[in-house]
Amino acid sequence: MAETITRQKTREESSSDLKLRFRGLGTGSSEIHITVVEFSDLFSEAMAPLASYLAPSASVDFRRVVQFNADTGQIELNRASVANGAVDLYLILTPVDWNECTDRALATVYYVDRAEVVYVAGQSLYSLAAETWLQKEQQIENVLFNWLSSGWTSEKDAPSYDIIEEANGLSILFGALPESTTGLKMIVEARRFYAALALDSDATKCPGALIKAATKVEALRRVWSIMGEKDAKAMFEREMRQSEDELLDQKKRFVQQIRPHPLHADRQQAGPELPMAHYRW
């Protein structure tokens, strides 16, 4: 059984890796005041985390920090919140931001899947509408003919075909069919992107190391948009370089490379790919 990773775990581990999330034990003196002694050891008055958000551990129900006493660890929140128990302090990005970054990251990484199309005598046009994950022509890398005969399977590239993209889905139009059609199936090899996650308990089969690396790159891109290039680069240049290198390594490790069909090798493939070296250093 393939390992999975939840949205919550992805958010917590990715944000901790970038030191944009800290956990402590909160005790409340009122609904908008909470004291987290551990945070007084982490932040001085000069670096009081005002651009930050507090949420109960394992929750996205966050509150904005409006004042922080670095001597006592007392935090004033913009509105009432759960005052006692384990809490997470998020810097710059909210828990909701992190979840959105994970969903964006899932749309940039893929795995190779195969769709089978059963041969119908005399038919050259085949609909792929039943394969709802196939949305764009650029997802398709190759189309093959597959024969099963006497327990043996053989497979080769389809000699010629065109992909037709219409409002109701994709179809394949074959220019030529093989002479031998006994036990024939058509195999479509394509990029299948991972689905977004709606709940913290939802899990993806995307390898944990890959989705966390992609999430961190997306998160730092969002930090760039919030802080501006100059300030973000001053604080996170090294983290961005390391995260982009890590993502490239994880893609090499987990993202299978398909041999494209010779007649379609120069076609632009589906993304969106996370651009490497996107930022000017």
VMD Tcl script that draws the C-alpha trace (Angstrom):
set ca {
  {0.00 0.00 0.00}
  {1.38 3.38 -1.01}
  {2.30 5.76 1.77}
  {0.24 8.92 2.12}
  {0.69 12.30 3.79}
  {-2.11 14.51 5.11}
  {-2.61 18.20 4.44}
  {-2.02 18.95 8.12}
  {1.29 17.11 8.22}
  {2.43 18.75 4.99}
  {1.62 22.21 6.38}
  {3.22 21.64 9.75}
  {6.43 20.04 8.53}
  {6.96 22.44 5.61}
  {6.38 25.54 7.76}
  {8.66 24.21 10.50}
  {11.41 23.45 7.98}
  {11.41 27.12 6.94}
  {11.17 28.28 10.59}
  {7.87 29.96 9.83}
  {5.95 28.01 12.48}
  {6.64 27.51 16.18}
  {4.69 25.46 18.71}
  {4.21 26.25 22.37}
  {1.87 25.71 25.30}
  {-0.52 28.59 25.84}
  {-2.22 29.69 29.05}
  {-4.85 32.38 28.84}
  {-5.66 35.28 31.13}
  {-8.54 36.42 28.89}
  {-10.13 35.56 25.57}
  {-7.75 37.79 23.64}
  {-4.62 37.39 25.78}
  {-2.54 34.24 25.86}
  {0.88 33.61 27.33}
  {3.31 31.21 25.66}
  {6.50 31.16 27.71}
  {8.44 29.29 25.02}
  {8.00 32.20 22.63}
  {9.71 34.61 25.03}
  {12.85 32.49 24.61}
  {12.62 32.65 20.82}
  {11.94 36.30 20.09}
  {13.43 39.51 21.42}
  {11.47 42.75 21.70}
  {13.22 44.03 18.58}
  {12.02 41.05 16.53}
  {8.58 40.75 18.10}
  {6.48 38.64 15.69}
  {3.77 41.14 14.82}
  {3.32 39.88 11.25}
  {2.16 36.59 12.67}
  {-0.85 34.44 13.40}
  {-1.78 32.16 16.28}
  {-3.85 29.00 15.92}
  {-4.66 26.07 18.19}
  {-2.43 23.14 17.33}
  {-3.74 21.10 14.38}
  {-6.22 23.85 13.47}
  {-6.55 26.53 10.81}
  {-8.78 28.75 13.01}
  {-6.13 31.42 13.39}
  {-6.05 34.89 14.97}
  {-3.79 37.81 14.11}
  {-1.17 38.83 16.68}
  {-1.50 42.55 17.45}
  {0.98 42.82 20.33}
  {3.72 40.66 21.79}
  {5.63 41.03 25.06}
  {8.99 39.35 24.51}
  {9.80 39.43 28.25}
  {6.75 37.47 29.37}
  {5.62 35.76 26.16}
  {2.17 37.33 26.45}
  {0.35 37.71 23.15}
  {-2.61 39.95 22.40}
  {-4.89 38.75 19.64}
  {-7.22 40.70 17.37}
  {-10.23 38.71 18.61}
  {-11.16 35.97 21.03}
  {-9.61 32.56 20.62}
  {-8.97 29.31 22.46}
  {-6.72 30.45 25.28}
  {-5.25 27.24 26.65}
  {-3.37 24.28 25.25}
  {-0.91 23.68 22.43}
  {-0.76 26.55 19.94}
  {1.12 27.27 16.73}
  {2.61 30.65 15.89}
  {2.78 31.18 12.12}
  {5.04 33.91 10.76}
  {4.11 35.88 7.62}
  {1.81 33.19 6.20}
  {-1.43 31.97 7.77}
  {-2.39 28.28 8.01}
  {-4.85 28.93 5.17}
  {-1.99 30.34 3.06}
  {-0.02 27.16 3.67}
  {-2.96 24.99 2.61}
  {-3.33 26.98 -0.60}
  {0.39 26.60 -1.27}
  {0.06 22.83 -0.87}
  {-2.82 22.72 -3.37}
  {-0.84 24.81 -5.85}
  {2.14 22.52 -5.36}
  {0.02 19.40 -5.98}
  {-0.96 20.86 -9.35}
  {2.69 21.09 -10.40}
  {3.80 17.51 -9.70}
  {2.47 14.39 -11.36}
  {2.80 10.67 -11.78}
  {2.56 8.58 -14.93}
  {-0.73 6.79 -15.46}
  {-1.99 4.57 -18.26}
  {-5.50 4.59 -19.70}
  {-6.72 1.58 -21.67}
  {-8.94 1.97 -24.74}
  {-10.54 -1.19 -26.13}
  {-10.34 -1.64 -29.90}
  {-13.61 -1.62 -31.86}
  {-13.47 -3.12 -35.36}
  {-13.38 -0.49 -38.10}
  {-13.31 2.41 -35.67}
  {-10.51 4.99 -35.81}
  {-11.86 7.69 -33.42}
  {-11.93 6.93 -29.69}
  {-13.23 9.14 -26.87}
  {-11.23 9.54 -23.65}
  {-14.10 11.27 -21.82}
  {-14.36 8.38 -19.34}
  {-10.85 9.20 -18.14}
  {-11.86 12.37 -16.29}
  {-8.28 13.01 -15.15}
  {-7.25 13.57 -18.77}
  {-8.10 17.23 -19.34}
  {-5.49 18.57 -21.77}
  {-3.80 17.29 -24.88}
  {-0.44 18.29 -23.40}
  {-0.81 15.69 -20.64}
  {-0.45 12.87 -23.16}
  {3.09 11.66 -23.74}
  {2.61 8.55 -25.82}
  {0.01 6.21 -27.32}
  {0.82 2.54 -27.82}
  {-0.73 -0.56 -29.31}
  {-0.89 -3.48 -26.89}
  {-1.59 -7.11 -27.78}
  {-2.30 -9.99 -25.44}
  {-1.96 -13.39 -27.07}
  {-1.46 -16.80 -25.45}
  {-0.48 -15.18 -22.18}
  {2.15 -12.96 -23.81}
  {1.95 -9.19 -24.04}
  {3.62 -7.12 -26.71}
  {3.55 -3.36 -27.09}
  {4.76 -0.77 -29.58}
  {4.20 2.88 -30.47}
  {1.09 3.66 -32.48}
  {2.38 4.64 -35.95}
  {0.30 7.82 -36.18}
  {-2.45 9.55 -34.24}
  {-3.88 12.96 -33.43}
  {-5.35 14.20 -30.16}
  {-8.59 16.14 -30.53}
  {-9.47 18.49 -27.67}
  {-13.14 19.49 -27.48}
  {-15.51 20.86 -24.86}
  {-16.68 17.36 -23.91}
  {-13.16 15.97 -23.50}
  {-10.30 14.43 -25.44}
  {-10.44 11.95 -28.30}
  {-7.79 10.03 -30.24}
  {-7.94 9.77 -34.02}
  {-5.71 7.00 -35.39}
  {-4.25 7.44 -38.83}
  {-3.57 3.73 -39.20}
  {-4.51 0.60 -37.28}
  {-2.42 -2.58 -37.15}
  {-3.23 -5.52 -39.37}
  {-3.51 -7.83 -36.38}
  {-6.29 -6.67 -34.07}
  {-6.78 -9.83 -32.03}
  {-6.51 -8.93 -28.34}
  {-5.67 -5.34 -29.27}
  {-5.90 -2.47 -26.80}
  {-4.71 1.11 -27.10}
  {-2.69 2.43 -24.18}
  {-2.47 6.14 -23.43}
  {0.52 7.14 -21.26}
  {-0.01 10.54 -19.65}
  {0.81 12.86 -16.78}
  {-1.73 12.58 -13.97}
  {-1.67 15.46 -11.52}
  {-2.48 15.07 -7.86}
  {-5.85 16.31 -6.59}
  {-6.24 19.22 -4.17}
  {-6.97 18.44 -0.51}
  {-10.15 19.82 1.06}
  {-9.58 18.90 4.72}
  {-6.63 18.65 7.09}
  {-7.32 14.92 7.42}
  {-7.32 14.40 3.63}
  {-4.21 12.64 2.37}
  {-2.36 12.56 -0.92}
  {-0.34 9.74 -2.42}
  {2.20 12.24 -3.67}
  {5.51 11.26 -1.99}
  {5.93 13.27 1.21}
  {9.40 14.55 0.38}
  {8.19 15.76 -3.03}
  {5.04 17.58 -1.91}
  {6.82 19.20 1.04}
  {9.60 20.47 -1.22}
  {7.07 21.84 -3.73}
  {5.00 23.39 -0.94}
  {8.04 25.21 0.45}
  {8.87 26.71 -2.94}
  {5.26 27.86 -3.37}
  {5.25 29.30 0.17}
  {8.43 31.28 -0.43}
  {7.01 32.59 -3.68}
  {4.05 33.88 -1.67}
  {6.41 35.42 0.89}
  {8.12 37.22 -2.03}
  {4.76 38.64 -3.14}
  {3.88 39.79 0.40}
  {7.23 41.28 1.41}
  {8.56 42.43 -1.92}
  {11.71 41.16 -3.59}
  {14.23 43.27 -1.68}
  {13.04 42.42 1.84}
  {12.23 38.79 1.05}
  {15.61 38.24 -0.55}
  {17.37 39.76 2.46}
  {15.65 37.31 4.80}
  {15.06 34.19 2.71}
  {17.56 34.07 -0.15}
  {19.35 31.02 1.22}
  {16.07 29.25 2.01}
  {14.78 29.84 -1.51}
  {17.97 28.49 -3.10}
  {17.91 25.43 -0.85}
  {14.19 24.81 -1.43}
  {14.52 25.04 -5.21}
  {17.50 22.66 -5.16}
  {15.58 20.27 -2.91}
  {12.55 20.34 -5.22}
  {14.71 19.62 -8.26}
  {16.30 16.66 -6.44}
  {12.92 15.26 -5.39}
  {11.54 15.60 -8.92}
  {14.51 13.64 -10.24}
  {13.85 11.01 -7.56}
  {10.08 10.62 -7.87}
  {8.78 12.04 -11.15}
  {8.95 9.33 -13.79}
  {10.20 10.40 -17.18}
  {8.18 8.97 -20.07}
  {9.62 8.36 -23.50}
  {7.48 10.56 -25.74}
  {6.10 9.32 -29.03}
  {8.64 10.09 -31.80}
  {6.08 12.10 -33.81}
  {5.09 14.22 -30.81}
  {8.42 14.63 -29.01}
  {8.58 18.38 -29.59}
  {5.07 19.11 -28.28}
  {4.86 21.28 -25.17}
  {3.88 19.18 -22.18}
  {1.31 19.99 -19.55}
  {2.28 21.73 -16.36}
  {2.20 24.01 -14.74}
  {5.75 23.24 -13.76}
  {7.23 25.12 -10.84}
  {9.89 27.26 -12.52}
  {13.39 26.78 -11.27}
  {15.62 29.82 -10.82}
  {12.50 31.97 -10.96}
  {13.98 34.64 -8.77}
  {16.76 37.03 -9.68}
  {19.66 36.63 -7.31}
}
mol new
graphics top color blue
foreach p $ca { graphics top sphere $p radius 0.5 }
foreach p [lrange $ca 0 end-1] q [lrange $ca 1 end] { graphics top cylinder $p $q radius 0.2 }
display resetview
